Amino acid sequence: MKKILVDLNVILDFLNKRNDHFEAAEIVDLCIEKKIKGYICAHEITTLAYFLIKEEKDNNKLKFIINRILDIFSTISITETILREALDSRIKDYEDAVIESSCLKNEIDYIVSRNLKDFKNSRIKAISPKEYMIDRKSYNSRKAINQGRHRKSHKN
């Protein structure tokens, strides 16, 4: 099963129904259905809370949303080791470097983000939500075709 880190901008797209909402919703659905393993960095939860309380001003809604996010995504703890390794990253922005380092430590396959330029020097492949869904659908189609061929060869 693929392991992806879902960048905060994708979660905000989903919650606020903005920009790439459709692809963000598809990714969240795949995580809910356990078809992919979705991760989020722990420090992104506090940033999410900041944005939500700024927009909503409703503590109960904030608690509900954060609980749902924690139910859907596995949380990557940020350790001192990750923080130190991020200092040596080729990524200029320290927060993004922390995300990259946490992905390396947790063997994440992709960083799914709308801000691909932030991760252009990442050692983990960064991909947009739209690209991820296209790649996933293409992979599933190839897999289904190969399984069909495999079944036919066993019938002969």
C-alpha positions as CSV (number, residue, x, y, z in Angstrom):
1,M,0.0,0.0,0.0
2,K,1.4,3.4,-1.0
3,K,2.2,5.8,1.8
4,I,1.6,9.5,1.1
5,L,2.1,12.6,3.1
6,V,-0.8,15.0,2.5
7,D,0.5,18.5,2.7
8,L,-1.6,21.0,4.6
9,N,-2.6,23.0,1.5
10,V,-4.4,19.8,0.2
11,I,-6.3,19.4,3.4
12,L,-7.3,23.1,3.4
13,D,-8.5,22.7,-0.3
14,F,-10.7,19.8,0.9
15,L,-12.0,21.6,4.0
16,N,-12.6,24.9,2.3
17,K,-13.8,23.5,-1.1
18,R,-11.2,25.6,-2.9
19,N,-9.1,25.2,-6.0
20,D,-8.4,21.5,-6.4
21,H,-11.2,20.4,-4.1
22,F,-12.3,17.4,-6.2
23,E,-8.8,15.8,-6.2
24,A,-8.3,16.6,-2.6
25,A,-11.6,14.9,-1.7
26,E,-10.6,11.9,-3.8
27,I,-7.4,11.5,-1.8
28,V,-9.2,11.9,1.5
29,D,-11.7,9.3,0.4
30,L,-8.9,6.9,-0.5
31,C,-7.4,7.4,3.0
32,I,-10.8,6.8,4.6
33,E,-11.3,3.6,2.6
34,K,-7.8,2.4,3.5
35,K,-6.8,2.1,-0.1
36,I,-3.7,4.3,0.6
37,K,-2.0,5.2,3.8
38,G,-2.3,8.9,4.4
39,Y,0.0,10.8,6.8
40,I,0.2,14.4,8.1
41,C,3.0,15.9,10.2
42,A,2.1,16.7,13.8
43,H,3.1,20.3,13.4
44,E,0.7,20.8,10.5
45,I,-2.2,20.0,12.9
46,T,-1.4,23.1,15.0
47,T,-1.2,25.2,11.8
48,L,-4.5,23.8,10.7
49,A,-6.0,24.7,14.0
50,Y,-4.7,28.3,13.6
51,F,-6.4,28.6,10.2
52,L,-9.6,27.0,11.3
53,I,-10.1,29.1,14.4
54,K,-9.2,32.3,12.4
55,E,-11.9,31.4,9.9
56,E,-14.6,29.7,12.0
57,K,-14.2,31.1,15.5
58,D,-16.1,28.0,16.7
59,N,-14.1,25.8,19.1
60,N,-16.5,22.8,18.8
61,K,-16.2,22.8,15.1
62,L,-12.5,23.0,15.4
63,K,-12.4,20.0,17.8
64,F,-14.6,18.0,15.4
65,I,-12.5,18.7,12.3
66,I,-9.2,18.0,14.1
67,N,-10.6,14.7,15.5
68,R,-11.7,13.7,12.0
69,I,-8.3,14.6,10.5
70,L,-6.6,12.5,13.2
71,D,-9.0,9.6,12.5
72,I,-8.3,9.7,8.8
73,F,-4.5,10.3,8.7
74,S,-1.6,8.8,10.7
75,T,0.4,11.5,12.4
76,I,4.1,11.7,12.0
77,S,5.8,12.9,15.2
78,I,8.5,15.5,14.8
79,T,11.6,14.4,16.7
80,E,14.8,16.2,17.5
81,T,16.5,14.0,14.9
82,I,14.1,15.1,12.2
83,L,14.5,18.7,13.1
84,R,18.3,18.5,13.0
85,E,18.3,16.5,9.7
86,A,16.0,19.2,8.2
87,L,18.8,21.7,8.7
88,D,20.9,19.9,6.1
89,S,18.1,19.6,3.6
90,R,18.5,21.0,0.1
91,I,15.0,22.5,0.6
92,K,15.3,26.2,1.5
93,D,12.1,26.6,3.6
94,Y,12.7,25.0,7.0
95,E,9.1,23.9,7.5
96,D,9.1,22.1,4.2
97,A,12.5,20.6,5.0
98,V,11.0,19.2,8.2
99,I,8.2,17.6,6.1
100,E,10.8,16.1,3.8
101,S,12.9,14.7,6.7
102,S,9.9,13.3,8.4
103,C,8.9,11.6,5.1
104,L,12.4,10.1,4.8
105,K,12.3,8.7,8.3
106,N,8.8,7.2,7.8
107,E,9.5,5.8,4.3
108,I,6.8,7.9,2.6
109,D,6.3,7.3,-1.1
110,Y,5.0,10.7,-2.1
111,I,4.4,14.2,-0.8
112,V,1.0,15.3,-2.2
113,S,1.0,19.1,-2.4
114,R,-0.2,21.9,-4.5
115,N,3.1,23.8,-3.8
116,L,5.4,21.6,-5.9
117,K,8.0,24.3,-6.2
118,D,8.5,24.1,-2.4
119,F,9.6,20.5,-2.8
120,K,11.6,20.7,-6.1
121,N,14.8,19.7,-4.2
122,S,13.1,17.1,-2.1
123,R,14.5,13.5,-2.0
124,I,10.9,12.4,-1.8
125,K,8.8,12.8,-5.0
126,A,6.3,15.6,-4.7
127,I,3.2,15.3,-6.8
128,S,0.0,17.4,-7.1
129,P,-3.3,15.9,-6.0
130,K,-4.4,15.8,-9.7
131,E,-1.2,14.1,-10.8
132,Y,-1.5,11.6,-8.0
133,M,-5.0,10.6,-9.0
134,I,-4.1,10.3,-12.7
135,D,-1.1,8.1,-11.8
136,R,-3.2,6.0,-9.5
137,K,-5.9,5.5,-12.0
138,S,-3.4,4.7,-14.7
139,Y,-1.6,2.2,-12.4
140,N,-5.0,0.5,-11.5
141,S,-5.9,0.2,-15.2
142,R,-2.6,-1.4,-16.0
143,K,-2.9,-3.7,-13.0
144,A,-6.5,-4.8,-14.1
145,I,-5.3,-5.5,-17.7
146,N,-2.4,-7.6,-16.4
147,Q,-4.6,-9.5,-14.0
148,G,-7.0,-10.2,-17.0
149,R,-4.1,-11.5,-19.0
150,H,-2.9,-13.7,-16.1
151,R,-6.4,-15.3,-15.7
152,K,-6.6,-16.0,-19.5
153,S,-3.2,-17.7,-19.5
154,H,-4.3,-20.0,-16.6
155,K,-7.5,-21.0,-18.4
156,N,-5.6,-22.4,-21.5
